[in-house]
Amino acid sequence: MARVLNRWSHTKTVLLIWFICTITFYSLLRMALLNASHNSPSDDLTVDIVAKDSRASLYDKMARDLHDKGALFLKQGETSQSLSLSDIFALKDGSVTPMLKAADPPVRANVLHLSPDQSSPISAAVRDIFLPYFNKVIWFQNSSMYHFSMYHASHHIVPVPATEAEIEAEANAVRAVADTVCPLNIVLDRVVLTSTGVVLGCWQVLSGTDPLTIRAKLKTALPRSPAKQLYNNVMLHTSFARLLGRPNTYPQEGDKTSELKFFDELVTRANNRLSGIQATVTELWYVEEYDVLALALNGRMKTRKFQLGCSKA
């Protein structure tokens, strides 16, 4: 009887040890799997795929905008930021002059920057295509300021005043974000002309941190920023030029079909020349715009330039 009890006691001990080991093993395995899932490249891959598809749908919609709404810029319409064209440009003596107005408080924008060695050939092609038809009614974006708007700490629609100390804290927070963002290898998906007259380059991401992720990081880093931002979270675009009036050679007024066909042909020429161009983005800028739309109009601004560090921190 004693031998049976000893065997039972030994068996219980073995079972208890086995049970504890099993629970410990599966607990550690679950923790490892969760940790691997948290850091897995598959998560980033899912974000990239969803963002790419969303961008394609967005760009399709933007390409239809001119046909859906007509050429509103011929009637002195508004910009995408709800500003009247007549408030920001003056057509005088056969030239286009920006009407710079102080931004109070200054707009605080975070943008990815395209280096001039990559933007200059694009700018030259856009000029070749559009300047012969719009030489007195077109504004070209400064090629040294080609940028992709990411996130605003303050903008003209919802101003967020800040002290110098708060501005420095924001800049440091953006620097920290830049350290974690990987350089973007991108390709020009298409050129579109919007109903408001903007010649836009719409880009897709080949590799690097997606704009959707960058905006999420900036939102977290800038908790005082406006809830309403200016652009779609997946959008990656640059403004090449803005048309402000009728071209030199133009279809009969009132013939909307010919009008749209004329613009379509110019856009097709731009796409034939530029679509598929690749570039690499390596800098995130924190910009204080002392004039409204300073980045677009060569206004007064202060820029802090941060290299994308691709750190895992």
C-alpha positions, -999 to 999 in steps of 0.1 A, spaced: 0 0 0 28 24 9 45 16 -24 13 25 -43 10 58 -24 46 66 -31 41 59 -68 9 81 -68 28 109 -51 56 107 -76 32 106 -105 14 138 -91 47 155 -89 57 146 -124 23 157 -137 25 190 -118 59 197 -132 48 188 -167 17 210 -164 38 240 -152 63 235 -179 35 233 -205 18 264 -193 51 283 -192 61 271 -227 28 282 -242 28 315 -224 63 322 -237 54 311 -271 23 334 -271 44 363 -260 69 356 -287 43 354 -314 26 386 -302 60 404 -302 68 391 -336 35 402 -349 40 436 -335 73 441 -352 65 420 -383 71 435 -417 38 420 -428 20 448 -409 39 474 -428 32 455 -460 -5 455 -453 -4 493 -447 15 497 -480 -10 477 -500 -41 494 -486 -25 528 -490 -14 522 -526 -49 510 -536 -65 540 -518 -41 564 -536 -50 549 -570 -87 554 -563 -81 589 -551 -60 598 -582 -87 584 -604 -112 607 -588 -88 637 -591 -83 629 -628 -121 631 -633 -124 664 -614 -119 687 -645 -146 668 -664 -170 666 -634 -168 703 -625 -154 720 -656 -126 746 -658 -135 767 -628 -101 785 -629 -114 803 -661 -139 819 -638 -114 829 -611 -124 801 -587 -109 790 -554 -78 770 -545 -80 736 -528 -74 755 -495 -105 777 -499 -86 808 -510 -98 829 -540 -74 829 -569 -78 867 -572 -66 870 -536 -33 853 -542 -24 862 -578 -24 895 -598 -22 895 -636 -4 927 -645 15 939 -675 15 904 -691 29 886 -661 17 868 -630 26 882 -596 18 865 -563 1 887 -537 18 879 -505 -2 883 -473 11 879 -438 -1 847 -420 -11 855 -385 -2 832 -368 23 817 -392 13 785 -407 34 756 -394 37 729 -421 55 696 -423 65 686 -458 86 660 -475 111 678 -499 121 668 -534 157 677 -541 163 702 -570 184 677 -590 153 655 -592 127 683 -595 144 705 -622 139 681 -651 102 678 -642 99 716 -640 116 720 -674 92 695 -690 61 712 -675 73 745 -688 79 731 -723 44 717 -725 23 745 -709 42 777 -713 36 781 -751 -2 782 -744 -3 800 -711 27 823 -711 10 852 -695 -15 833 -673 5 806 -655 24 803 -623 51 777 -620 61 762 -587 97 770 -578 115 738 -586 137 742 -555 106 741 -534 89 710 -548 73 694 -518 47 669 -505 24 683 -478 22 659 -449 7 675 -418 0 709 -404 7 719 -368 -13 751 -376 -30 763 -408 -49 793 -420 -83 776 -417 -78 765 -381 -49 786 -366 -31 772 -336 -10 800 -320 23 789 -304 50 805 -283 86 802 -294 91 775 -268 62 756 -282 75 759 -317 109 746 -307 92 717 -289 72 709 -321 103 711 -343 121 687 -319 91 663 -320 92 664 -358 129 657 -358 122 626 -337 96 615 -362 121 620 -391 146 598 -373 121 569 -375 110 574 -411 128 556 -439 136 574 -472 109 570 -498 115 557 -533 86 569 -553 73 569 -589 52 595 -607 19 577 -613 3 604 -633 -1 641 -640 -36 656 -635 -51 690 -641 -78 699 -615 -109 721 -620 -91 748 -600 -63 749 -626 -35 731 -607 -11 709 -626 -4 681 -601 20 653 -599 4 623 -582 30 598 -569 30 562 -557 55 547 -531 78 519 -542 95 515 -509 101 533 -476 77 546 -450 42 552 -464 27 588 -461 -2 572 -442 23 561 -415 42 594 -416 10 614 -410 0 591 -381 34 596 -365 32 634 -369 -4 634 -355 9 617 -324 39 640 -321 19 672 -325 -11 668 -302 -22 704 -305 -25 703 -343 -59 709 -360 -81 679 -361 -91 689 -396 -61 685 -419 -59 698 -455 -52 667 -475 -62 630 -477 -41 608 -454 -27 586 -483 -21 614 -507 14 620 -521 13 650 -545 34 679 -557 21 711 -574 39 718 -607 20 748 -619 -13 768 -617 -33 780 -647 -50 813 -641 -67 821 -674 -74 812 -710 -46 800 -732 -34 818 -763 -48 792 -787 -82 781 -775 -115 765 -788 -145 786 -794 -159 800 -761 -189 780 -749 -178 748 -767 -171 727 -735 -163 695 -754 -135 712 -773 -124 730 -742 -120 698 -722 -104 680 -752 -78 708 -754 -69 703 -717 -69 665 -720 -44 667 -748 -20 688 -727 -23 664 -698 -17 634 -721 15 651 -734 26 657 -698 20 621 -689 38 608 -719 68 628 -709 67 624 -671 48 594 -660 70 567 -646 98 590 -634 113 578 -602 127 598 -573 140 594 -537 128 616 -508 152 619 -479 142 650 -460 113 661 -438 109 698 -433 92 717 -405 83 751 -421 70 783 -405 52 801 -433 51 838 -424 32 845 -456 0 827 -467 11 798 -490 47 809 -487 59 775 -500 39 778 -531 44 816 -537 81 821 -528 70 839 -496 88 844 -463 94 813 -443 118 796 -419 126 759 -426 141 732 -404 154 703 -424 156 668 -410 172 638 -427 151 606 -427 169 583 -404 151 549 -407 157 542 -370 138 514 -353 135 535 -321 
